[in-house]
Amino acid sequence: MIDRLSQAIKAAKVFTAKNDVRYYLNGVALHIQGKTVVNVVTSDGHCCCVIGPELRHDSEVVVVGNEDVPILLRALEGVPEG
């Protein structure tokens, strides 16, 4: 389980690809079990970042694209849009 999800996403975002033709690398993968995010995973194709206790393959995966990550972070941190 990740205690501070917004900090984990900010740390992992450093490793995301920028405008890569392999679209699946242009975002942050959130591994979810139940209602809990257990891992944050990113890669640029050369290096990978996994934040969380263990990488579980039985979890649901949601990929948040680079353009939507700032919106997610504002929502997690309770900052209004504007």
N, C-alpha and C positions, 0 to 999 in steps of 0.2 A: 504494500500500500504506500502511496506517495502522500506525504503530509502537506506539502505546499506545491500544488499542481501548477500554479502560475510560474513559480520559480523554476520548476522542472522543465516546463515548456520553453521558457526563455533560454535556459542553459542548452537544451537540445537543439533549438532553432539555429544555433551557430553551425551545426553540421548538416543542415538541409541544403539541397541543391538549389541553384537559382536559375530559372528558365531552362532547365534541362529538357531535352526531347523525350527523356524517359520520365513522363509526367508523374509517375508514382514516387519519384524521389523529391518532388517539389512540395513537400509538406511534412507534417508531423503525424505519426501514427500513435493513436491512443489505444492501448489494450485494456479492455474493460471486462470485469467479472461482476455480475450483478449490477450494482450501482456505484462500483468503485473502480477508479482508474488504477491499474496495477503497474503499468509500464508506459513510458513515453519513449518512442523509438524514432530516430531519424538517420538518414544516410545521404551522402552526396555521390555515392557510387565508388568512392575510394576509402572512406572511413565511415564508421558507424557509431552512433551514440545510443546506449540503452540505459535509461534511468528507471530503477525499480529493483525490487528484491531478486526476482528471477524472471526470465523470459518464458512465459507460459504459452503454449500453443493451443490451449483449449479456451482461450478468451475471445471475445468479440473484438474486432478491430475497426476503428473509425479513423480515417485519414482526413486531417484538416489541412487544406491547401495554404500555401504561404500567404496568399492575399487575405485569407480569413483568420489567420492566427492573431493579428492585432485585435480583431473584434472579440475573439474568444478570451484573450487576456484582459480586455476591458471588462467583460462580463464577469470573469473570475475575480477580478480585483474590485468590482463594484463601482467602477468609474463610469459615469454617464457619457453617452455619445455627445459630441459637439465640438 
